[in-house]
Amino acid sequence: MWDELRAALRAESLKALRSRLPWVTVGAITLAALVSAFFMFVLQNPERARSMGLLGDKAQLGSATADWAGYLSLAAQVVAVGGLIVFGIIDIWLFGREFAEHTAKDLLALPTSRTAIVVAKHVVGLVWCLALTVLLLGLVLALGAALGLPGWSGRTALTGAGVLLLAGALTSALVSVYGLAASAGRGYLPAVGVLFLTVLVAQVVAVIGYGAWFPWSVPSLIAGAGGPEQPQPGAVGVLMVVVVAVGAGGATAVWWERADQGAQA
């Protein structure tokens, strides 16, 4: 089993590295960091931003603060909300491409077990998403230093970085559901539909006050997107995310092992 898993990991890693999607996702994360830095610049210098034409006269700046705590909190919210889309696309691509490119039937004919292939895809997707989260954190720290944001301290940095990494890790875990949707739907489109449905429902559930118990709302609430008035997820909320991630991963393996694959040819 371990030899099969190593072989599957190598194959899936090579597929990812030889595609353009890693560069697209790096670009998306870089853009997210730059946009976050832009908001901090505007909050630091609202009058200067207006004089430069970067901010309209009636623009609302919201309640964010132009300091390190506010910047790291904003970045954590970006990875929790926007990251769900970027990370979700990664898992959808890892599984859906086999059906879109008609390579699933060839993949299933290999001596490597189907479970090893599914596990390898999930591992590659998880490592990919976590690497993007770390990249975002590095960019945020560099851009924050370039902006000269006030309020830096070791405690602030560790707390903000910890929240950002936790939000990114939980978001990365949740996208295993989209791999299941891409497999069961035999392609990209069903999984994309599930992705946007979960993003929409997560926002609605958080607004009505039940986000702490809905797995897809948990990362954004931990990041502070709901504000102080929203109930904060505790250990139960985090556990629900883990249960959904493990359950979806297991269900994907079962589907690949037992589902009738004849229609995919």
HELIX and SHEET records of a PDB file:
HELIX    1   1 TRP A    2  LEU A   17  1                                  16    
HELIX    2   2 LEU A   21  GLN A   44  1                                  24    
HELIX    3   3 PRO A   46  SER A   51  1                                   6    
HELIX    4   4 TRP A   68  ALA A  100  1                                  33    
HELIX    5   5 ALA A  104  LEU A  108  1                                   5    
HELIX    6   6 ARG A  114  LEU A  147  1                                  34    
HELIX    7   7 GLY A  154  LEU A  174  1                                  21    
HELIX    8   8 SER A  176  ALA A  184  1                                   9    
HELIX    9   9 TYR A  188  VAL A  207  1                                  20    
HELIX   10  10 GLY A  211  TRP A  213  5                                   3    
HELIX   11  11 PRO A  215  SER A  217  5                                   3    
HELIX   12  12 VAL A  218  ILE A  222  1                                   5    
HELIX   13  13 ALA A  235  ARG A  258  1                                  24    
HELIX   14  14 GLY A  262  GLN A  264  5                                   3    
END                                                                             
